Amino acid sequence: MAGETSKVQKSSSLPLEGRVAIVTGASGGIGKAIASHLQSLGARVAKADLLVSEINTSGTSPQPQAIAVRADISDPYQVKLLFDRTEQEFCSKIHILVNCAGVMDPKYPALANTSVEDWDKTFNVNTRGAFLCSKEAANRLARGGGGRIILISTSIVGGLFPGYGAYAASKAAVETMAKIMAKELKGSGITVNCVAPGSVATELFFAGKTEETVKRLVDTCPLGRLGQPEDVRKIVGFLAGDDGEWINGQIIRANGGSVFNVYKCSVLIDMYATLGKLSNAQGILRRFTQDDIVSWTAMVAGYVQHDMFAEALKTFGEMQNGGIQSDNIGFSTAISACAGKKKLKFINGNSTCPADAPTMKVGLQVINLSEFYGSQNNAARIFELKREIAAAG
């Protein structure tokens, strides 16, 4: 085997020449693209079997450029055999691990509807598999430079979209593990990073999605398209080479700028509403944050701010009808809209009013929002009416 502590020499045209890589999940999609790309950069690759004959016949070296190793990465024994076989076939230490194997439930259930079996399956492959492969790699990759552990995560961890609970949780665990392992491997010359793609046109992505859903996801991307496996493979190729050595313990979200989390969306809604760009604010609300109380409240407040009281009340009613329980601020904002419309009876003291609603915090909020429509006396009267409504409920 090659010396464990010596960095492999390589040409500028083939930056991974002389290095050995394992790519899991290489039978299709992103994994297939990564395996092919690493081989084109000079690496010898152990991967799933669908690309092996293609890669072996495309090279000029008499030595095999790729091998097929079937392995269930959730099984520690099979993971060990994967590393053993790779070392034996290539007569070399392994330099690079890219863990791309992953599963996702195409039913996109809410967490409350996720079966234990589906949860366990997701974590067995996505989290346990990444752990076992990373653990083996941490103990067996070449030291002294060129050692790379690259774990494929997902930008959904940053987006927190409903329906992806198990999948996002399983990948969030992988990201945390990568950051910690990068520190634990101090002095080894091995780097550990995650690449977290957004929406990429693969079989895994399209499974269970309607054309409308796909279009909506495309619309979220500032570049106006889905990602392609080639977009991700180039990032992995860079991290795998010497030029990527200074990147360590990082999560690289490769999504074309398309992922927003709920907090950022609510901030954007508030910003657009304040600027009077209410159609932009509504667009974000409808696409990304229909279950987020803060976003709905920001939308109602935006309408109130621009004297669009009817729209404010309509939005508040839609929020309530959708089962989103208003908080104190949302409730007081709606009261301010009622004040502007002179329809205080719109709020009828039912479940829209929390039991502890008549608080000083809410009172101050109502007064502040109501000053725009009248005097302090009027604002105070609105708060008193709110107290009566709450008591009647």
C-alpha positions as CSV (number, residue, x, y, z in Angstrom):
1,M,0.0,0.0,0.0
2,A,1.0,3.6,-0.5
3,G,2.7,5.2,2.5
4,E,0.1,6.3,5.0
5,T,1.6,9.7,5.8
6,S,2.8,10.8,2.3
7,K,0.8,13.0,0.0
8,V,0.2,11.4,-3.4
9,Q,1.8,13.3,-6.3
10,K,-0.5,14.3,-9.1
11,S,-0.5,16.2,-12.4
12,S,-2.3,19.4,-12.9
13,S,-4.5,17.9,-15.5
14,L,-5.6,15.0,-13.2
15,P,-5.6,16.5,-9.7
16,L,-6.8,13.3,-8.1
17,E,-4.4,11.0,-9.9
18,G,-3.1,8.3,-7.6
19,R,-5.9,8.7,-5.2
20,V,-8.6,6.2,-4.3
21,A,-12.2,7.2,-3.5
22,I,-15.3,5.4,-2.2
23,V,-18.6,6.8,-3.4
24,T,-21.7,5.4,-1.8
25,G,-25.1,5.7,-3.5
26,A,-23.3,5.9,-6.9
27,S,-25.9,3.9,-8.9
28,G,-27.8,7.0,-10.0
29,G,-28.5,10.7,-9.6
30,I,-26.0,12.8,-7.7
31,G,-23.9,9.8,-6.6
32,K,-23.4,8.6,-10.1
33,A,-22.4,12.0,-11.3
34,I,-19.9,12.4,-8.5
35,A,-18.3,8.9,-9.1
36,S,-17.9,9.7,-12.8
37,H,-16.4,13.1,-12.1
38,L,-13.9,11.9,-9.5
39,Q,-12.7,9.3,-12.0
40,S,-12.3,11.9,-14.7
41,L,-10.1,13.8,-12.3
42,G,-7.8,10.8,-12.0
43,A,-9.1,9.0,-9.0
44,R,-9.8,5.2,-8.8
45,V,-13.3,4.8,-7.5
46,A,-15.2,2.1,-5.6
47,K,-18.9,2.5,-6.2
48,A,-22.2,1.0,-7.0
49,D,-22.2,-1.3,-10.1
50,L,-24.2,0.6,-12.8
51,L,-21.3,2.8,-13.9
52,V,-18.4,0.4,-13.5
53,S,-18.1,-1.1,-17.0
54,E,-18.5,2.4,-18.5
55,I,-15.7,3.8,-16.5
56,N,-13.4,0.9,-16.9
57,T,-13.6,0.9,-20.7
58,S,-13.2,4.6,-20.9
59,G,-9.7,4.8,-19.4
60,T,-6.3,3.9,-20.9
61,S,-4.7,2.4,-17.8
62,P,-4.4,-1.4,-17.6
63,Q,-5.3,-1.1,-14.0
64,P,-9.1,-1.0,-13.1
65,Q,-10.3,2.6,-12.7
66,A,-13.5,1.5,-10.9
67,I,-14.9,-1.4,-9.0
68,A,-18.4,-2.5,-8.0
69,V,-18.9,-3.2,-4.3
70,R,-22.4,-4.0,-3.1
71,A,-22.9,-2.9,0.4
72,D,-25.7,-2.0,2.8
73,I,-24.2,1.0,4.6
74,S,-26.4,0.6,7.6
75,D,-24.6,-2.7,8.3
76,P,-21.2,-2.1,10.0
77,Y,-19.9,-5.5,8.8
78,Q,-20.7,-4.6,5.1
79,V,-19.1,-1.1,5.5
80,K,-15.9,-2.7,6.7
81,L,-15.9,-5.1,3.8
82,L,-16.4,-2.2,1.5
83,F,-13.2,-0.6,2.7
84,D,-11.4,-3.9,2.8
85,R,-12.3,-4.7,-0.8
86,T,-11.4,-1.2,-2.0
87,E,-7.9,-1.4,-0.5
88,Q,-7.3,-4.9,-1.8
89,E,-8.5,-4.1,-5.4
90,F,-6.5,-0.9,-5.7
91,C,-3.5,-2.0,-3.5
92,S,-3.7,1.4,-1.8
93,K,-4.9,3.3,1.2
94,I,-8.2,5.1,0.6
95,H,-8.0,8.9,0.4
96,I,-11.6,10.0,-0.2
97,L,-15.0,9.0,1.1
98,V,-18.1,10.6,-0.5
99,N,-21.2,9.3,1.3
100,C,-24.2,10.0,-1.0
101,A,-26.5,7.1,-0.2
102,G,-29.8,8.4,1.0
103,V,-33.6,7.8,1.1
104,M,-36.6,10.0,1.4
105,D,-40.3,9.2,2.0
106,P,-42.1,10.1,-1.2
107,K,-45.4,10.5,0.7
108,Y,-44.0,13.6,2.5
109,P,-46.0,13.0,5.6
110,A,-46.3,15.3,8.6
111,L,-44.3,14.1,11.5
112,A,-47.6,13.2,13.3
113,N,-48.3,10.9,10.4
114,T,-44.8,9.4,9.9
115,S,-44.7,5.7,10.7
116,V,-42.0,4.3,13.0
117,E,-41.0,2.0,10.2
118,D,-40.5,4.9,7.8
119,W,-38.7,6.9,10.4
120,D,-36.3,4.0,11.2
121,K,-35.6,3.4,7.5
122,T,-34.7,7.0,6.9
123,F,-32.4,7.2,9.9
124,N,-30.8,3.8,9.2
125,V,-29.6,4.8,5.8
126,N,-29.2,8.6,6.1
127,T,-27.8,8.9,9.6
128,R,-26.6,5.5,10.7
129,G,-25.1,4.8,7.3
130,A,-23.2,8.2,7.3
131,F,-22.0,7.5,10.8
132,L,-20.7,4.0,10.0
133,C,-18.9,5.1,6.8
134,S,-17.4,8.2,8.4
135,K,-16.3,6.2,11.4
136,E,-14.5,3.6,9.1
137,A,-13.0,6.4,7.0
138,A,-11.7,8.3,10.1
139,N,-9.8,5.2,11.1
140,R,-8.6,4.1,7.6
141,L,-8.1,7.1,5.3
142,A,-4.5,8.1,4.4
143,R,-3.0,10.6,6.9
144,G,-0.7,13.5,6.1
145,G,-2.8,15.2,3.5
146,G,-5.3,14.4,0.8
147,G,-7.8,12.7,3.2
148,R,-11.3,13.8,2.5
149,I,-14.7,12.9,4.1
150,I,-17.5,14.5,2.2
151,L,-21.1,13.8,3.3
152,I,-24.0,14.7,1.1
153,S,-26.8,16.4,3.2
154,T,-29.7,18.6,2.0
155,S,-30.6,22.3,1.9
156,I,-33.9,21.2,3.4
157,V,-32.1,21.3,6.8
158,G,-32.0,25.1,6.3
159,G,-35.5,25.4,4.8
160,L,-37.5,23.4,7.4
161,F,-40.3,22.6,5.0
162,P,-43.4,20.6,6.2
163,G,-43.5,17.0,5.0
164,Y,-39.7,16.5,5.2
165,G,-39.5,16.0,9.0
166,A,-37.7,12.7,9.1
167,Y,-35.5,13.4,6.1
168,A,-34.4,16.8,7.4
169,A,-33.8,15.5,10.9
170,S,-31.7,12.6,9.6
171,K,-29.5,15.0,7.6
172,A,-29.3,17.6,10.3
173,A,-27.7,14.9,12.4
174,V,-25.2,14.2,9.7
175,E,-24.3,17.9,9.5
176,T,-23.7,18.1,13.2
177,M,-21.6,14.9,13.1
178,A,-19.4,16.4,10.3
179,K,-18.7,19.5,12.2
180,I,-17.6,17.6,15.3
181,M,-15.6,15.0,13.4
182,A,-13.6,17.8,11.6
183,K,-12.4,18.9,15.0
184,E,-11.8,15.4,16.3
185,L,-9.5,14.6,13.3
186,K,-7.2,17.5,14.1
187,G,-3.6,16.7,13.1
188,S,-4.6,13.9,10.7
189,G,-4.7,16.0,7.5
190,I,-8.3,14.7,6.9
191,T,-11.0,17.3,6.3
192,V,-14.7,16.7,6.8
193,N,-17.4,18.7,5.1
194,C,-21.0,18.4,4.0
195,V,-22.4,19.4,0.6
196,A,-26.1,20.2,1.0
197,P,-27.9,20.4,-2.4
198,G,-31.2,22.0,-2.9
199,S,-33.7,20.8,-5.5
200,V,-31.8,18.7,-8.0
201,A,-33.4,16.9,-10.9
202,T,-33.0,13.3,-9.8
203,E,-35.3,10.3,-9.4
204,L,-35.2,10.9,-5.6
205,F,-36.4,14.5,-6.0
206,F,-39.2,13.8,-8.5
207,A,-40.7,10.9,-6.5
208,G,-44.2,11.8,-5.2
209,K,-44.2,15.4,-6.5
210,T,-46.8,16.8,-8.8
211,E,-45.9,19.1,-11.7
212,E,-47.3,22.0,-9.8
213,T,-45.0,21.3,-6.8
214,V,-42.0,21.0,-9.1
215,K,-42.8,24.3,-10.7
216,R,-43.3,26.0,-7.4
217,L,-39.8,24.8,-6.3
218,V,-38.3,26.0,-9.5
219,D,-39.9,29.4,-8.9
220,T,-38.1,29.6,-5.5
221,C,-34.7,29.6,-7.3
222,P,-33.3,33.0,-8.4
223,L,-31.5,31.2,-11.3
224,G,-34.9,29.9,-12.5
225,R,-34.2,26.2,-12.8
226,L,-33.7,23.0,-11.0
227,G,-30.2,22.0,-10.0
228,Q,-28.5,19.2,-12.0
229,P,-26.2,16.5,-10.6
230,E,-23.4,18.1,-12.5
231,D,-23.8,21.2,-10.4
232,V,-23.1,19.2,-7.2
233,R,-20.3,17.0,-8.6
234,K,-18.1,20.0,-9.4
235,I,-18.3,21.2,-5.7
236,V,-17.4,17.7,-4.5
237,G,-14.5,17.4,-7.0
238,F,-13.1,20.7,-5.7
239,L,-13.4,19.6,-2.0
240,A,-11.8,16.3,-2.8
241,G,-8.6,17.9,-4.3
242,D,-5.8,19.8,-2.8
243,D,-7.4,23.1,-3.6
244,G,-10.2,22.3,-1.2
245,E,-7.9,21.6,1.8
246,W,-8.6,24.8,3.6
247,I,-12.3,24.1,3.7
248,N,-13.0,22.0,6.8
249,G,-16.0,21.5,9.1
250,Q,-18.3,23.4,6.7
251,I,-21.8,22.9,5.3
252,I,-22.0,24.1,1.7
253,R,-25.6,24.7,0.7
254,A,-25.6,24.3,-3.1
255,N,-29.1,25.4,-4.1
256,G,-28.8,28.3,-6.5
257,G,-30.0,30.7,-3.7
258,S,-33.4,29.0,-3.5
259,V,-33.8,28.0,0.2
260,F,-35.4,30.3,2.7
261,N,-36.2,29.3,6.2
262,V,-39.4,30.3,7.9
263,Y,-37.8,33.0,10.0
264,K,-36.2,34.7,6.9
265,C,-39.5,34.5,5.1
266,S,-41.3,36.3,7.9
267,V,-38.7,39.0,7.9
268,L,-39.1,39.4,4.1
269,I,-42.9,39.5,4.5
270,D,-42.5,42.3,7.1
271,M,-40.1,44.2,4.9
272,Y,-42.2,44.0,1.8
273,A,-45.3,44.9,3.7
274,T,-43.6,47.9,5.3
275,L,-42.5,49.1,1.8
276,G,-46.0,48.7,0.5
277,K,-45.1,45.8,-1.8
278,L,-48.0,43.7,-0.4
279,S,-48.3,41.4,-3.5
280,N,-44.6,40.4,-2.9
281,A,-45.3,39.7,0.7
282,Q,-48.4,37.7,-0.1
283,G,-46.4,35.6,-2.6
284,I,-43.9,34.6,0.0
285,L,-46.6,33.8,2.5
286,R,-48.5,31.6,0.0
287,R,-45.4,29.7,-1.2
288,F,-43.4,29.1,1.9
289,T,-45.0,30.0,5.3
290,Q,-48.6,29.1,5.3
291,D,-48.2,27.3,8.6
292,D,-46.2,30.1,10.3
293,I,-48.1,32.4,12.7
294,V,-45.4,35.1,12.6
295,S,-45.6,35.4,8.9
296,W,-49.4,35.6,8.9
297,T,-49.3,38.3,11.6
298,A,-46.7,40.3,9.6
299,M,-49.1,40.1,6.6
300,V,-52.1,41.3,8.6
301,A,-50.0,44.1,10.1
302,G,-48.8,45.1,6.7
303,Y,-52.3,45.6,5.5
304,V,-53.2,47.6,8.6
305,Q,-50.2,49.8,8.2
306,H,-51.4,50.8,4.7
307,D,-55.0,51.3,5.7
308,M,-56.1,48.2,3.9
309,F,-58.4,47.2,6.7
310,A,-60.7,44.9,4.7
311,E,-57.7,42.9,3.4
312,A,-56.3,42.7,6.9
313,L,-59.5,41.3,8.3
314,K,-59.9,38.9,5.4
315,T,-56.3,37.6,5.9
316,F,-56.9,37.3,9.7
317,G,-60.1,35.3,9.1
318,E,-58.3,33.1,6.6
319,M,-55.6,32.5,9.1
320,Q,-58.1,31.4,11.7
321,N,-60.1,29.3,9.3
322,G,-56.8,27.5,8.4
323,G,-56.4,26.4,12.0
324,I,-53.5,28.7,12.8
325,Q,-54.1,30.0,16.4
326,S,-53.4,33.7,16.7
327,D,-51.0,34.9,19.4
328,N,-51.5,38.1,21.4
329,I,-49.8,40.3,18.9
330,G,-51.8,38.9,16.0
331,F,-55.0,39.3,17.9
332,S,-54.3,42.9,18.8
333,T,-53.3,43.7,15.2
334,A,-56.6,42.4,14.0
335,I,-58.4,44.6,16.6
336,S,-56.6,47.5,15.2
337,A,-57.8,46.6,11.7
338,C,-61.3,46.4,13.1
339,A,-60.9,49.8,14.6
340,G,-60.0,51.2,11.3
341,K,-63.1,49.6,9.8
342,K,-65.2,50.4,12.8
343,K,-66.1,46.8,13.0
344,L,-65.0,45.9,16.5
345,K,-67.6,43.1,16.7
346,F,-65.6,41.2,14.1
347,I,-63.7,39.6,16.9
348,N,-66.3,37.6,18.7
349,G,-64.5,36.3,21.8
350,N,-64.2,32.6,20.7
351,S,-61.1,30.6,20.2
352,T,-59.4,33.5,18.5
353,C,-58.8,35.1,21.9
354,P,-56.2,33.4,24.2
355,A,-57.2,33.0,27.8
356,D,-54.4,35.3,29.0
357,A,-54.9,37.9,26.2
358,P,-55.8,40.9,28.4
359,T,-52.2,41.6,29.3
360,M,-50.3,44.9,29.5
361,K,-48.1,43.7,26.6
362,V,-51.1,43.3,24.4
363,G,-52.6,46.5,25.6
364,L,-49.5,48.5,24.7
365,Q,-49.4,46.8,21.3
366,V,-53.1,47.7,20.6
367,I,-52.5,51.3,21.7
368,N,-49.4,51.7,19.6
369,L,-51.1,50.3,16.5
370,S,-54.3,52.2,17.1
371,E,-52.6,55.6,17.5
372,F,-52.5,55.7,13.7
373,Y,-56.3,55.8,13.6
374,G,-57.2,58.1,16.4
375,S,-56.4,59.5,19.8
376,Q,-55.1,57.8,22.8
377,N,-58.6,57.7,24.2
378,N,-59.9,55.8,21.2
379,A,-56.9,53.4,21.6
380,A,-57.7,52.9,25.2
381,R,-61.3,52.3,24.5
382,I,-60.3,49.6,21.9
383,F,-58.3,47.8,24.6
384,E,-61.2,48.0,27.0
385,L,-63.5,46.4,24.4
386,K,-60.9,43.7,24.0
387,R,-61.0,43.0,27.7
388,E,-64.8,42.7,27.5
389,I,-64.6,40.4,24.5
390,A,-62.1,38.1,26.3
391,A,-64.2,38.0,29.4
392,A,-67.3,37.1,27.4
393,G,-65.4,34.3,25.7
